[in-house]
Amino acid sequence: MEKQVGKKRILTSYDKLSDELLELFAQTYSHGYRDAVVPVTKPSGETIYVVRLETEDVSYLVRVEVKIDAAGDYEEEDNDSYESENEPIEAADQFADEKDDEDSDFD
């Protein structure tokens, strides 16, 4: 996005947006804002996540809640079906050789 001189910049929370700005937010990110989220590190070292919202006079950084999956933050399920993670699955061999009529479009 192009930076405009003289445009007011405001950091705010999604929860504090006016009805008019909520409508603009919904129009701007009608398909979701997942790809527009930007991490920002505050002077305190805390990381917050924001999405840019532009009006004619103001450039908003809207703080949004983001759920981040922490690596290793889950328990591995016991699975007695497989002896080893590296053991080949026997049934997979038969699927590799079988050809379905519908698959002919992909040859």
C-alpha positions as CSV (number, residue, x, y, z in Angstrom):
1,M,0.0,0.0,0.0
2,E,1.2,3.5,-0.7
3,K,2.0,5.7,2.2
4,Q,0.2,9.0,2.1
5,V,1.7,12.1,3.7
6,G,-0.4,13.8,6.3
7,K,-2.6,10.8,6.9
8,K,-3.4,10.2,10.6
9,R,-2.3,6.8,11.9
10,I,-4.2,5.1,14.7
11,L,-3.6,1.8,16.5
12,T,-6.9,0.4,17.8
13,S,-8.6,-2.9,18.7
14,Y,-11.2,-4.6,16.6
15,D,-13.5,-4.5,19.6
16,K,-13.3,-0.7,19.7
17,L,-14.2,-0.1,16.0
18,S,-17.3,2.0,15.3
19,D,-20.2,0.5,13.4
20,E,-19.0,2.3,10.3
21,L,-15.5,1.0,10.6
22,L,-16.8,-2.5,11.3
23,E,-18.7,-2.4,8.0
24,L,-15.6,-1.1,6.2
25,F,-13.5,-3.9,7.8
26,A,-16.1,-6.5,6.7
27,Q,-16.1,-5.1,3.1
28,T,-12.3,-4.9,3.0
29,Y,-11.7,-8.4,4.3
30,S,-14.9,-10.1,3.0
31,H,-12.9,-13.3,2.4
32,G,-11.0,-13.1,5.7
33,Y,-7.9,-11.4,6.9
34,R,-5.7,-14.3,7.5
35,D,-3.2,-13.3,4.8
36,A,-3.2,-9.6,6.0
37,V,-2.2,-10.1,9.6
38,V,1.1,-8.6,10.5
39,P,3.0,-9.2,13.8
40,V,4.1,-6.0,15.5
41,T,6.5,-6.0,18.5
42,K,5.7,-3.3,21.1
43,P,8.5,-1.6,23.0
44,S,7.8,-3.8,25.9
45,G,8.7,-6.8,23.8
46,E,5.1,-8.1,23.6
47,T,4.0,-9.2,20.1
48,I,0.6,-8.1,18.9
49,Y,-1.1,-8.8,15.6
50,V,-2.7,-6.1,13.4
51,V,-4.5,-5.7,10.2
52,R,-4.3,-2.5,8.2
53,L,-7.6,-0.6,7.5
54,E,-7.6,2.5,5.4
55,T,-10.0,5.4,5.2
56,E,-9.6,8.6,3.2
57,D,-8.2,10.4,6.3
58,V,-6.9,7.7,8.6
59,S,-4.6,4.6,8.4
60,Y,-5.7,2.2,11.1
61,L,-3.7,-0.7,12.5
62,V,-6.5,-2.8,14.0
63,R,-5.4,-5.2,16.7
64,V,-6.9,-8.7,16.2
65,E,-6.8,-11.8,18.2
66,V,-4.7,-14.6,16.6
67,K,-4.5,-18.2,17.7
68,I,-1.1,-19.6,17.1
69,D,-0.5,-23.3,17.4
70,A,2.6,-23.9,19.5
71,A,4.8,-26.7,18.2
72,G,4.8,-29.6,20.6
73,D,1.8,-28.2,22.5
74,Y,-0.2,-31.4,21.9
75,E,0.0,-35.0,23.1
76,E,0.8,-37.7,20.7
77,E,-2.0,-40.3,20.5
78,D,-1.2,-43.9,21.1
79,N,-1.8,-45.8,17.9
80,D,-1.5,-49.5,18.1
81,S,-2.3,-49.9,14.4
82,Y,1.3,-49.2,13.3
83,E,4.4,-50.8,14.6
84,S,6.7,-48.0,13.3
85,E,6.2,-44.7,11.7
86,N,8.6,-45.8,8.9
87,E,6.7,-49.1,8.2
88,P,5.0,-49.1,4.8
89,I,1.3,-49.4,4.7
90,E,0.6,-52.7,3.0
91,A,-2.6,-51.6,1.3
92,A,-0.9,-48.6,-0.3
93,D,0.8,-50.8,-2.9
94,Q,-2.4,-52.0,-4.5
95,F,-3.6,-48.5,-5.0
96,A,-0.5,-47.4,-6.8
97,D,-1.0,-50.0,-9.5
98,E,-4.8,-49.9,-9.9
99,K,-6.1,-47.6,-12.6
100,D,-9.6,-46.2,-12.5
101,D,-11.4,-45.0,-15.7
102,E,-11.8,-41.6,-14.0
103,D,-8.1,-41.3,-13.6
104,S,-7.4,-41.3,-17.3
105,D,-8.0,-37.6,-17.5
106,F,-4.9,-37.0,-15.4
107,D,-2.5,-39.0,-17.5
